[in-house]
Structure formats: structure tokens, C-alpha cells
Amino acid sequence: MQHTPLHHLPRSRAMISLFLIGYLSIANPAFSQANNVDVSSGSSQSTTAIQHLIVLIGENRTFDHVFATYVPHNGESVSNLLSKGIINADGSPGPHFSKAAQYQAIGPYETKYFISLDKEQKVPYPTLPLPSLNFSPTKPVFPPGTPLSFLAAVDLPWTPTI
């Protein structure tokens, strides 16, 4: 069976697909409320076969946004900004805040492919720069040959670039 990229699906099928992905990604409270869980004994007998939920987050920044100040239960551990002392529980800078420094390259700049800079090739930002779109377009660019009737129907506050 050949898979169709999401951008080629009809809009309604794409919207339904995105809705289902989002809905199934959210923890459903009805599934987490087991009536026969004995918290005091430390054992749990759930009415479902699910005993653990493992969440994989493929980007460190997202993990930090979600779990930066998470405090694990007794006997559990997590490596996050709070446990490393980078921030305090209230979000203020912690004793190891300098570990979170973001760096900028200094000249002379590398002219060949590189993965990381040596310590003498970078310095910490005194103040982080504002987030940018990293050279992504700030307005839609329509391909040559886009029908003028379509462009006329698009309600944009600017003139589209063709």
C-alpha cells in the first residue's frame, strides 16, 4: 500500500487525521482512574493491563518546557534542570545556572563543516538574542503559474510573491 503524504490528502481527511493524532496523544483521565488501586500498600492492580506510561520526547527543549521542575516520587529519578541545579523550584536561577549558558561563535570563523566549536572559538551570549524564524519566509510564496483567480480569492494583508 502506497502512503500519501499528509499535504496531498483532502483537507477534511487531513483535519480528521490531525484530530485523531492529537486526541490519542493526550492522556485520557478515564483510563487512569482505577477503582482498585491500593496506594497505601505500594501495589497497584489496575483494571487495565497498563501499569507504566513511557513518554518519549525527541527534542530537549520540549522536555525542558514540560519537565524542567518535575520532582520525582521516592525511589525515582529524573535528569532535568531542577535536579542539575540549573534552576530552583520557583524557576529562578539555581546554583549551577551557568551550565545553561548559550554560546556564540567568535572569529575567525570556521570555513569547513564542523559539529562543535572548541572553547576558544566561542563565548557565552551576554543576553540571549530574540528568537527568529531562521530565514524562513515571513509571508507565503506562491509558485509560478498560480492562478490569478486563486490569488484574488486569498485575503492577505500584503501582495503575494510569485
N, C-alpha and C positions, 0 to 999 in steps of 0.2 A: 504494500500500500504506500503510495507516494504522499508525503506530508506537504501541505500547502502552508507557506509562510503566513503568519498572522496578518501582515499588511495586505495580503491578497484575498483574505476572507471577506465575504459581505459584511458590512458594518454590524448588522444585527447578530451574526454568528460570533464576530469578534467581541462584541459587548457581552454576550452571554458567556463566552469563554473566560473573559477577564473577571466577570462577576463570580463565576464558579471557582476560579483560582483564588480570588480574594476571600470568598466565603469559606472555602475549605482550609485556607491558611490561618484563619482565626480560631483560637481555642473556643470551643463551644462549652459554655458553663454547664449545660445539661449533662454532658458526658463526664464532667469532673466531679459531680456531686454523688458520690457513692453513699448509700444509706448504711452499709455495714462496715465502715472503716473504723477500727478501734485505734484512735490516735494515742491513747494513754499507754497501750501495750507495745507500741512501736511496730506492730504488724499491720499490714493492710491487706484486706481481702476485698478486692474491687468486684463490682458486678460485671465489669468488662475485663478482657484479657490485658488491657493496657495498664502497666504498672509504672512505666517511665516514659517521659517525653523528651526526646533529644532534639534541640533546635540547632541547625547548622546555619551560621551566618557567614557568608563568604567575603565580607568586607569589614575590616577592623573598625572603620569609623562608625558604621551602623551598630556594631557590637558595643562600642563605647557609648553611643547615644542611648542604647536600650539598657545596658547592664553596667554602666560606669560606677554606680554607687550601690550595686546589689550586694547585700550581706547574706552569705550562705548560711544554711542551718548548721547545727552542731554536727561535726564529723565530715562536712562537705567543704570544698574549697573552690575558689574561682580566681583567675588571674585577671584583674580589672584595674581601673585607675585608682579605686579606693584601696584595694589590697596592696598595691605597689606604693602607696603613699603619695601619689601624684596629686590627688585631690583629697579633701576632707569630706565627711558625710554630707555636709551642707553645700558642697560644690566649690568651696573656696580652695585656693592653692594649698597643697599639703607639703610636708617636709621634703619630698622628692620631686617637687613641681618642675625643676629644671630638666628632668628626664623627658618631659614632653615638649622640649624646645623644637621648633620647626626651623630648618636651615635654608639659607640661600647660597647659591654658588658665588664665588668671587673669582676675579680674573687672575691670571689668564685662564680663559675657559677651555674646556675640553673640546677638541675638534673631531674626535673619533668617538665611536659608540662606547658608552660606559654604563655601568649599572649603579655604581655608588661612588661618591666622592670621598677622598681622604680628608682627615680633619683639617689640614692646612688649606684645603680647597673650598671650605665653606665656613660660614659664620651664622650664628642664630639671628633671626629677624628681631629687631628691637620691638617692633609692633607688627603683628601679622597683617599681611595685605588683605584687602577686601576680597571676598570670593569672586571669581569671574566665571564666565561661560567657556573659558579655554578656547577661544577663537571659533566657537560655534556661531552659526548665523543668528542674528538678532531679529530677523524677520524672514518669513518664508521666501524661498527662491523657487519659482515655478519653472519647469523645464521648457526649453524652446518648443514651440508648437502647441502650448497650452491654449485651448480655445478661448477667444476673447469673450465669448458668452459666459464661460465659467468665471473668468477673471472679473467680469462685470457683476456677476452674482455674488462674488465673495465680498463681504462687508468688512473691509480692512481700513484702519485709520491712516494708512500710508499707501503709496503706489507700489504694487508688487513688482519685484525684479524678475525679469525674464532672461 
